[in-house]
Amino acid sequence: MEGNLFLSSSPHIRDDESISKIMWTVNIALLPALLGSLWFFGLRALWLAVASVIAALGTEALLEKLMKKPLTIYDGSAVITGLLLAFNLPAGVPLWMPIVGSAFAIGIGKQVFGGLGFNPLNPALLGRAFLMASWPVHMTTDWTPTRYGTMNGLDAVTKATPLKVYQLARQTLAAHQGVTPEQVCQAKATLASLPHAYRNLFFGNVSGSLGETSFLLLFVGALLLFAKGYIGWRIPLSFIGTVALGAWIFGGNRGPFTGDPLFHILAGGVALGAFFMATDMVTSPVTPKGKLSFGFGCGLITVLIRLVGGYPEGVSYSILLMNLVVPLLDRYTKPRRLGEVKG
């Protein structure tokens, strides 16, 4: 008998994937949306993204040096955090905001828990939540129009984003006093005209956060992650599907099942959240049923905040809240082992 037999412990599956390869692939997948933000918002978008990424890298390097830990800034994870944080900011915010937000995201959202793989919350979204709580005026009013479109994708000239226009119209119709018949008619006309914004919402020619406006460019980037197997269909489909269903049932002004699901899918941060943030490997469930439940929860909370909450958008808060229940989802949706008898 020729040759030798070698025995080794499991696992016996070998793969050339690595953390660095996965992270840099995600960064590449974010490039279409980044280039789109440059086209729609100009060089201002580039400076905000660069400042955010440099702050994320610098904070990670500084903290790891202070804690005498191996330097990990080359694995691409801090770059993702910086880019996603910038993607969640209006184009008109001061340049110091992405710097402060990224420093908080890396320092408090990631390194305080032990670094990559140990953080329970998505760091970029935690940084955005910190900025929203600390400087809400900048985060809710520093919107800028795109080069070739109106703020909301409609012909009307207004300083409101698409979701804000939708929220204001619903609030007008829900008010029982202090509203004139003309305002009611205007609100109904606004809601009826939302389908005219589909094209601009799909391509990204509307005001909003830097990297969330173009459904097309985000989907193009997500296709790469689907092809590589880095994300699956369960979280994006259940997330987007729940938003569409909830908006259709409860989001109309003429009773149940009169809402506009397509508007709610295309507007705001649903695409960015469903494809790139809810699918984060560290902060999302690992079980198939857990992923479906996670996406459903994200979609449900998003719809609740959009329809009855104080903010017009709820994607970031929905993902952060669902991050907190991931351990429970993994525990109670764990597949039964072969031959296991339910006790």
N, C-alpha and C positions, 0 to 999 in steps of 0.2 A: 504494500500500500504506500503510495507516494504522498508526500505532503504531510502537514500537521493539522490537527484540529484544535481550534482555540475556543475556549468557553468564556463567556462574559455575561455579566448581569444585564438585565433589561434596563432601558428599552433598546431594541435592536434596530429601530428605524433611524436612518441617517438622512439629514437634510442640510443643504448649504445656506439655509436662511439664518439671519442673525438680527439682533436688535438694531444694529446700525443700518443694515440693508433695508429693513422694514421702515425705519424712521425716515431715511432719505427718500424712499419710494413715496411715502406720504407727502413729503415736502415737494417732490416733483408733481404729485397729483394736485397740489394746491396752486401750482404755477399758472394754470389757465385763469383761475379766478383772480390771482394777483395781477396778471397782465390786463385782465378786463377792468380791474379797478383803476389802473393807470390810464386806460383809454377813456373811461367814463369820468374820473375825478382829477386826472392830471398828475403832475409830479408830486403833488401834496400827498397822494396815496403812497408813493414810494418812500418819501421821508418818514412817514408814520410807521410803515412796515420795517424800514431799516432801523429806526430808533427802537422799536419794540424788540426786534431780534437781537440787536446789540445789547440791550438792557438784560434780556433773558440770558444770553451767553455770559455776560459779565457777572451777573448775580450768581449764576451757577458756579462759575470758576472761583469767585471770591469765597463763597460759602464752603465749597469743597476744600479749598486751600486752608481756610481757617479751621475746619474740622479734620484736616489731615486725611482726606479721603481721595481716592483715585479721581483724576480729572475725566469727566464724561462729556465735555462739551462737543466732542467730535462725533457722538453717536446720532446727532440730529434731533433728539427729543426736545432740547431747549429751543431749537429753531422752530419746530412745530408750535410750541407754546407761544413764542413771540409772534409768529404769523397769525395764528388763530386769535390771539388777543387783539392784534391790529385789525383783523377781519371783523371784529365785533364792535368797532368804534366808528362813530360818524367821521366823515372826512374833514370836518371843520374844527375838531378838538385841538387844543394847544399841544405842541410837540412834547411837552413834559408828561402828558397823561399816559401815552403808551409806555414811557420809561418807568413811571411809577407803577403802572398796572402790571408790567412784566416782572418787575422786581418783586412785587407782592406775590404774583402767581408762582414764581420759582421758589422764593424764600418760604412763604407760608403754605402755598398749595402743594409743594413738591418736596423740597429739601428737609423741611421740619419733620416729615414723616419717614425720612430715610432715603429719599431719592426715587428714581424711576422704578416703578413696579410696586411701590408701597403706598402711594398717594390714593386716598379713598375718593377724592373729588377731582374732577377735571380741572387742572391748574389754570388754563386760559379762561374758563368760565368763572372760576373763583376770582381771578383778577378782574374780570369785567364786573362781577357783582360788587367787588370792593370799590371800583370806580363809580358805579351807579349809586352806591350808598353814600360815597364821599362827595362826589360832584355831580349831582343829578341834573343840574341845569345844563352843564356842558353835554352830558350824555343824552339828553332828551331834546336839545334845541340846536345843537351845532351841526345841523344838516346842511349840505350844499347841493345845488342842482347839478345834474350831469351836463356834459358839454352839449349834447344834442337833444335833450328832452326836458320835460317839466319835472317838478319835484316828485309828483305822484304817478307819472305815466299817463295822465289824462290831459286834455286840452286846457282845463281850468288852471289858472295861475294861483298857486297857494304854497305856503311854506311848510305844509304838512307832508309827511311820508304817506305811502299808500295805506298802511295799517292805521295811521293816525286819522286819515280822512274817513276810513271805515268806522273807527271808534266814535269820532265826533258825530257822524251821521246817525249812528245807533243811539247815542246819548240824546240827540235832539228828538228822535222819534219816541224815546222812552220817557221824556220829560212830560209831566202833566200840567205844568204851569210855567209861565215866563217864556213861552215859545210862541211865535207868531205863525199864522197859517203859511206865510211865505217861507219861513224857515223849515217848516214841515215838508212843504213841496220841494224845497231845495235838497233836503236830506234824502227824500225818496228818489229824486232825480240822480243824486250822487251815487246811491247804492245801485240804481239801475244802470249807471254808466260804467261800473267797475269792469265788466267784460271788455270794454274798449282798451283797458290797460294790460290785457293779457300779453300782447306782443312785447311791450316794453318790459314787463315783469319777467318774461321768459328770457329775453336777451340781456337784461340788466340795466336798461336805460331809464332807471328811476333812482331817486335819492334813497339812501339807507346806509347801513353800515358798510364799510369798505368791501368786504368779501362775500356779502350775502345776497347781493342784488340780482346776480345772473344765475338762474336755475340751470341754463344750458351749460355754462362753463363749469359749474360745480359738478354737474352730472358727468361731463366729459372726464374730469379728474377722478370721479368716483369709479368710472368704468375701469380705470387702471387698477384700482384697489380690488375691485370685483374679480378682474382677470387674474391677479396675483393670488387671490384667495385670502387677502388680508382682512377683508370684511365680508360678511354674508348678507343674505337677503332679509333675514328675520327682523332685525332692529329697524332698518330703513323702511321696510314695507309696513310693519305694524305701526311705526311712528307716523309716517305719511298717511297711511290708510285711516288711522284713528282721527287725525286732524281733518281729513276730508269728510269722513262720516259725521263727526261732531259738528263741523261747520255746516254741512248740508241739513242736518236735523234741526239744529238750534240757532244757526247764524243768520236766518232770514228775518225780514220784517213783516212777512205776511203769514206767519205761523210756522209750525213744524214742517220740515222737509222743503223749505223754500230758500235755503242758504246757498251760497256760492262756493262749493268745495275747491274748485280750481284756483280761485283767487287766493284762498288761504294756503294752498300748496305753494303757489308761485311767490306770494308776498312774504316779506320778512325773512327770518332765518331758518325756516323749516328745512330747506335743502342742505344748508351748511350744517345744521345740527344733526339731521338724520344720517348724512353720509360721512361726516368727518369728526363729530364730537360725541354723539351718543354711541358710536361704534368703537370708541377708544378701548383698546384691549385691556388696559389696567382697570378702568372704572366701570366696565360693563359686565354683565353676567357671562358665564362660560357654558351654561346648559342651554339646549335648544328652547325649552319652554320658558326658561328665565329670560332669554333674549326677546321672545315674543311678548312676555309680560312687561319687560322693561320698555320696549318700544310703545306698547299700549299705554303705559303710565305716562311716558313723556308726551305722547300725543294728547291724552286726556287733560293733563295739567296745562298744556299749551292752549288748548281750546278754552278751558275755564278762565285762564288769565285774559285771553283775548276778548272773550265775550262779556265777562262780568268783573274783571280785575281793573286795577287802577292804571296799569300800563297797557299800551296797545299790543305789546309783544311779550310772549312768555316762554320762548324756546330755551333760553339759557337757564332760567330758574327751574323749568321742568326737568332738565337733564341733571342739574345739581341735586334736586330733591330726590330724583330716582337713583342717583349715585349712592345715596345714603342707605337705600334698601337693597342694594346689590347682594350683600352677604345673606340676607334672608331669602332672596330669590334663588340664589345658588343652593341654599340649604334645602328649601322646600320643593325645588323642581329637579332635584338630583335624580337621574335615571336609576331605576332598580337594577341591581346586579343580576346577572344570569343565574337562575336557580334560587334567588332570594325569596323567602316567604314573608309576606306582609304580616307583621305582628300586631 
